[in-house]
Amino acid sequence: MAISAKQFEELQKRISGPRKAVPIQAPARRFDTVIGIDPSLRGTGYGIIRVAKPTPIFVAQGTIACPQGWQRSRCLAHITRTLRDVLKAHQPQVCVVEGLFYAQNFQTALIMGEARGASLATIADAGLEIYEIAARKVKQAVVGYGAAQKLAVARMVQRMLGLAKPPEPDAADALALAIAFAHEAGRPWLGGPKKI
């Protein structure tokens, strides 16, 4: 394909004209306090850590339990109220949740989605940035094996945070999320957690 002399001159002007500076991406924002949330209708786990070197510092953990007899709407309201209280008490700066997973049972997926939605809406209403990390990446970061069992995650969280005993499973998963986020956020060249 040939170009005309006039097109060649215009091309040269564009090339030799003033160049625009390419902006350098600012380093990822640093967060001191991270809350991890493992949403579930009957047991939403939360875990809060303070980012520190060489290891994170434990702040708080818990499970927002809802008895089997409660209606879903009552559970969702309880999750919302409790998370608001936790956010007010500990003032985390960022939230991380487990990435979506594939559920074979549609009803289970729907109920999990409701609990996740209630949690995310509460966190977003508080003004926190929210990130998600895939479950396999969390287990890989904390245990070193992407298909680790819940007990292995809980024991490793116990060791990493210097806890007297392993946390309850939902709280352990939430603390693992926070630890994995702190670990990945410190390595922005790997892409880091996905912001939602």
C-alpha positions as CSV (number, residue, x, y, z in Angstrom):
1,M,0.0,0.0,0.0
2,A,1.5,3.3,-1.1
3,I,1.0,6.7,0.6
4,S,1.0,10.1,-1.1
5,A,3.7,12.8,-0.5
6,K,1.1,14.8,1.5
7,Q,0.3,11.9,3.7
8,F,4.0,11.3,4.3
9,E,4.5,14.9,5.4
10,E,1.5,14.7,7.8
11,L,3.0,11.5,9.3
12,Q,6.4,13.2,9.8
13,K,4.7,16.1,11.5
14,R,2.9,13.8,13.9
15,I,6.1,11.9,14.7
16,S,8.3,15.0,15.2
17,G,5.7,17.0,17.1
18,P,5.5,17.5,20.8
19,R,5.3,14.2,22.6
20,K,2.9,13.5,25.4
21,A,4.3,12.2,28.6
22,V,3.2,8.7,29.5
23,P,1.9,8.8,33.0
24,I,3.6,6.5,35.4
25,Q,1.2,4.4,37.4
26,A,1.3,5.4,41.1
27,P,2.1,2.6,43.5
28,A,-0.8,0.7,45.0
29,R,-2.4,2.4,48.0
30,R,-1.2,1.1,51.3
31,F,-3.7,-0.1,53.8
32,D,-2.9,-0.6,57.4
33,T,-6.0,-2.5,58.6
34,V,-7.8,-5.1,56.5
35,I,-11.1,-6.9,57.1
36,G,-11.7,-10.3,55.4
37,I,-15.2,-11.5,55.0
38,D,-16.4,-15.1,54.3
39,P,-20.1,-14.6,53.7
40,S,-22.6,-17.3,54.4
41,L,-26.2,-17.2,55.5
42,R,-25.8,-19.2,58.7
43,G,-22.2,-18.3,59.5
44,T,-20.5,-15.2,58.0
45,G,-16.9,-15.1,59.2
46,Y,-14.9,-11.9,59.6
47,G,-11.3,-11.4,60.5
48,I,-9.4,-8.2,60.9
49,I,-5.6,-7.8,60.8
50,R,-3.2,-4.9,60.9
51,V,-0.5,-5.1,58.1
52,A,3.0,-5.2,59.6
53,K,6.4,-6.7,58.9
54,P,7.4,-9.4,59.2
55,T,3.9,-10.8,60.0
56,P,0.5,-9.3,60.3
57,I,-1.0,-8.5,63.7
58,F,-4.3,-10.0,64.8
59,V,-7.0,-7.4,65.6
60,A,-10.4,-9.3,65.8
61,Q,-12.3,-12.2,64.4
62,G,-15.7,-13.8,64.7
63,T,-18.6,-15.6,63.1
64,I,-22.0,-14.0,62.6
65,A,-24.2,-17.0,63.4
66,C,-27.8,-17.3,62.5
67,P,-29.8,-20.3,63.8
68,Q,-31.5,-22.7,61.4
69,G,-35.0,-21.5,62.5
70,W,-34.4,-17.9,61.4
71,Q,-35.9,-16.7,58.1
72,R,-33.4,-15.6,55.5
73,S,-34.5,-12.0,55.7
74,R,-33.8,-12.0,59.5
75,C,-30.3,-13.5,58.9
76,L,-29.5,-10.9,56.3
77,A,-30.5,-8.1,58.6
78,H,-28.4,-9.7,61.4
79,I,-25.4,-9.9,59.1
80,T,-25.8,-6.2,58.1
81,R,-26.2,-5.0,61.7
82,T,-23.3,-7.0,63.1
83,L,-20.9,-6.0,60.3
84,R,-21.8,-2.3,60.8
85,D,-20.9,-2.7,64.5
86,V,-17.6,-4.5,63.6
87,L,-16.7,-1.7,61.2
88,K,-17.5,1.0,63.7
89,A,-15.5,-0.7,66.4
90,H,-12.3,-1.5,64.4
91,Q,-12.3,1.0,61.5
92,P,-10.7,-1.2,58.8
93,Q,-9.6,0.6,55.7
94,V,-10.2,-2.1,53.1
95,C,-12.2,-5.2,52.7
96,V,-11.5,-8.5,50.9
97,V,-14.0,-11.3,50.1
98,E,-13.6,-14.7,48.6
99,G,-14.1,-14.7,44.8
100,L,-17.3,-16.2,43.4
101,F,-17.3,-20.0,43.1
102,Y,-19.2,-22.5,41.0
103,A,-22.1,-24.1,42.8
104,Q,-23.9,-27.1,41.4
105,N,-27.0,-26.5,43.5
106,F,-28.9,-23.4,42.3
107,Q,-30.6,-22.9,45.7
108,T,-27.3,-22.9,47.5
109,A,-25.8,-20.4,45.1
110,L,-28.8,-18.1,45.5
111,I,-28.6,-18.1,49.3
112,M,-24.9,-17.6,49.3
113,G,-25.4,-14.7,46.9
114,E,-27.8,-13.1,49.2
115,A,-25.4,-13.3,52.1
116,R,-22.6,-12.0,50.0
117,G,-24.8,-9.1,48.7
118,A,-25.8,-8.1,52.3
119,S,-22.1,-8.1,53.3
120,L,-20.9,-6.2,50.2
121,A,-23.6,-3.6,50.5
122,T,-22.8,-3.0,54.2
123,I,-19.0,-2.7,53.5
124,A,-19.6,-0.4,50.4
125,D,-22.0,1.8,52.5
126,A,-19.2,2.3,55.0
127,G,-17.0,3.6,52.1
128,L,-14.4,0.9,52.1
129,E,-12.8,-0.4,48.9
130,I,-13.6,-4.0,48.3
131,Y,-11.4,-6.6,46.6
132,E,-11.9,-10.3,45.9
133,I,-9.4,-13.2,45.8
134,A,-10.1,-16.7,44.5
135,A,-10.3,-19.3,47.2
136,R,-7.5,-21.3,45.6
137,K,-5.2,-18.3,45.7
138,V,-6.0,-17.6,49.3
139,K,-5.1,-21.2,50.3
140,Q,-2.0,-21.1,48.1
141,A,-0.9,-17.8,49.8
142,V,-1.6,-19.0,53.4
143,V,-0.9,-22.8,53.3
144,G,1.1,-23.2,50.1
145,Y,-1.4,-25.6,48.6
146,G,-4.5,-24.4,46.6
147,A,-6.7,-27.3,47.6
148,A,-5.9,-27.2,51.3
149,Q,-8.6,-28.4,53.8
150,K,-10.3,-25.9,56.2
151,L,-8.4,-27.3,59.2
152,A,-5.0,-26.8,57.5
153,V,-6.0,-23.1,56.8
154,A,-7.2,-22.6,60.4
155,R,-3.9,-24.0,61.8
156,M,-1.7,-22.0,59.5
157,V,-3.7,-18.8,60.4
158,Q,-3.2,-19.7,64.0
159,R,0.6,-20.0,63.5
160,M,0.9,-16.8,61.3
161,L,-1.0,-14.6,63.8
162,G,0.3,-16.3,67.0
163,L,-3.2,-17.2,68.3
164,A,-3.6,-19.5,71.3
165,K,-6.0,-21.8,69.3
166,P,-7.2,-22.2,65.7
167,P,-10.1,-19.9,64.9
168,E,-13.5,-21.2,64.0
169,P,-13.7,-22.3,60.3
170,D,-15.6,-19.2,59.0
171,A,-13.4,-16.8,60.9
172,A,-10.3,-18.7,59.9
173,D,-11.2,-18.3,56.2
174,A,-11.9,-14.6,56.7
175,L,-8.5,-14.1,58.4
176,A,-6.8,-16.1,55.6
177,L,-8.4,-13.7,53.1
178,A,-7.0,-10.7,55.0
179,I,-3.6,-12.3,55.2
180,A,-3.6,-13.2,51.5
181,F,-4.7,-9.6,50.6
182,A,-1.9,-8.1,52.7
183,H,0.6,-10.5,51.0
184,E,-0.6,-9.8,47.4
185,A,-1.1,-6.1,47.9
186,G,2.6,-5.8,48.8
187,R,3.5,-7.3,45.4
188,P,1.7,-5.0,42.9
189,W,3.8,-6.4,40.0
190,L,1.7,-9.6,40.2
191,G,-1.5,-7.8,39.4
192,G,-2.9,-8.0,42.9
193,P,-6.4,-8.8,44.1
194,K,-9.4,-7.8,41.8
195,K,-11.2,-4.7,42.9
196,I,-15.0,-5.0,42.9
